[in-house]
Amino acid sequence: MMEMLWVNSKITIPRPVPNVIERKKLFAVLSNNRMKKLTIVRAPGGYGKTTLLSQWFSQIAEAIAWFSIDGSDNEPKRFLKYLIHTLSLGINEDLDNKLSPLIDKAYSFEFIVDAILHELDVYESNIHIVLDNFHAIQHPSIYEILIRLIEYLPSNVRIFITTRTKLSLPIANWHVKGWMLEVGTDQLCFDLEELINFFGDNSSNEYQIGELKQVLKKTEGWAAGIQFIKLSAAPFFDGQSSAELLKNASLYINEYFMQEILAPIALTTQDFLIRNSILNRLEPDICNAITSGPESLNIFKELAENGVFLVPLQGNKPTFRYHRLFKEALLEELKKRYSHNTIISLYRNAAIILCEKGDYVSAIDLALGGELYEMANEWIQTYLVEIFAEGQTLLFGQWVQQLRNANFPVDINTLVLYITTLFSMHEIETANEIIEELLFKQDASKWMDGFKFIAVTKIFEIINAYVTFMKDGDLEKAKVGLLTPVNVRKEKSPLYNISLKYNQFEPRILRTIAGSKGKFLPFDKIDELIQVLSESEIKERNITGFTYGLLAEILYETNDLVRASKELEIGLQYGLRFQDPGLFIPMYLLKTRILVSEKRFEDARILLVEAMKETEQSYWIGVLYIMKAQTFLLEGKISHAQQELYKVTDYINYKIASKLPFHLFIQGRILLAKGQTEVALQMAVRTKEGAIQEKQIGTMIEAGIFEAICHLELEQEDSALLVLHDTLSHGAQYGYYRSFLEDEAVFPLLHKYWNVRQNDKSEKFNSVPMNYVEELLQYSPFTDEGYAVFTPREMDVLQLLTKGASNSEIAHQLLLSEGSIRVYLTAIYSKIGVKSRTKAIIWAKEWLGL
């Protein structure tokens, strides 16, 4: 007879963890599937499987039999005795005395299961059986017991199983019969809403939400990792970035992985996992070569089935990756277990294998990670053409900077191309430093005079001529660099054919160095430049397409929308041909602005969705979402605009997004629309200060317009007029029109400014010609024919409103309902850019003389 000593904590529902967020979405899934015989909750350790069920059953007033399984239960008789005992407690029946003797008398397991099924069948109420941590069971007889139990389960019984591993059960068959529900890792992952709730009130502002998005990305929604981060962040945030939060929690996270995940695994498999942690993608054939073993695929499949933190990747070949935090923990363990020389050798061998297989990007990354600078530099030189052709420009810049940080001597070819990358990223100071460095080398070694570097010398001359022309408009001087033929057989100099990228992140080409940061030349000068480019050897190069794009933006800004539409299509085709999102995304954005100017909001959004299909770069997708938010904003759909803007930080790091003027403008406009004018004003001022520091003319103008509108909204008319005058000064100097015309809210202020100028002829206003202001006012909806902007019925309502009539009085006089009057008033407020009855009356008296 088997004596049993019951461990109470194994047969009671675990006590709820304090401050745990209720998984309401998962509760809904469980609730909608309450009639299923079996629910399996499967995920690696720490995903909250046990917590989910303990929370769920704490809300259910029905019998629950909870059995927490461990390795000692992997014996059929012990398993059955514990199962019977927990059922006895769950239904308050003395099943121990009825059924346990059957085990001691060596009845067959099949007979004992049938006896259990009989007792469950005669129980009149529902009962839920929970088998927690079933991954501890391997004994085939216990699996046979469970299968028979489920196959013949009475209709009043439900079974719930939690496990880290794949179970040897006829799951496919049970799915076909509609018997079961599976809850997996993807469903157990925290989402952003749950994460915000978990961290409480201290995580509600924009900055903190942005940081939480980064936490979510790094943890991949893993509940234990999120819990460790919260425990190590007291008080939460207090100015901490997501990187700081993760760093503070890394000790706990790494310890969990080592003890809970790695320690139970065989030492040879541990070694396999640790050695491969230097890789971002776990391709079995590459892992075989690194670890000198042929069984990588089988190992990965087995580990994935056993709840190790491996994520299968989509593709033709079976490929995996580590969970991000698990990879970091393994890399830390790599440093502890192996010598520095062994680790360097591991990086070298892996990098060589990757390069031989054609994955030069991963090979260079690994070489630099292993401080193999000579090897990395050699590969960068070898693959320069491919690096630029395949759009790896940003990576190239990071690689060169790593080499320079390590004081490694970088080749002149690489340095010249690095300069172009720096210009495209607005890293002007660093670019100028390298130019000085190269000029010093020219004095010392005359590198520009020989044939070895003739291709990059030509590239250098083209860029220099182009940027200089944008500054001074001297075409004759620019022709020297643009039209001089290359004295070398091009087939012997592949670098000459590199397709350079001139814009890494600006949504408008006018904001780039090539666009002189908004100090644009007259479009006829750009026409002349295009003519020169079309006669040169570089007419089919990306720089020509970039110039068409620049011309299109200038034409748009000067309000020539017809020709802008024509030129942008040429720029767009160049961008798509060279797969340069720094060109084709700004062209898609410009095309969207033109559609919006025609009030074709839905067509604009369809175009943006199409543009998203053209790039896989998350940054540019985020920029397209900002534009999508703007289309909703200009249509007056504020909540839709807010929803689209929230999506931006799914693609762009919040710290980066929060510094993008484009993002800030839309965010500020939404705040203004919601009545948070003071906050919007602060955002406008901060954006303008940044633009002044960067000398970005277009952004200074946009920020100035926004600031003036905010001042007017706050009834600070003098400040609004002062800011508008300063903004108009910049606009008049460079010929900006569309920036003023895109938002009708600026027109009431422009009218006020015009009135002030009629009565004040002092020299302080000389920087803004009156004809410029009058040209802008030609597009105002609030002209002397202001009656035309209203329907006859709206004019009736407005006239009665100015006479002091209430809504009910207006309704009575016009024989309409009060609801109809409210609709008319909303339309009137929208047309004249006000939000209150008082302001509408003031406007009508001032502009219409009512």
Disulfide bonds with the S-S distance in Angstrom:
none
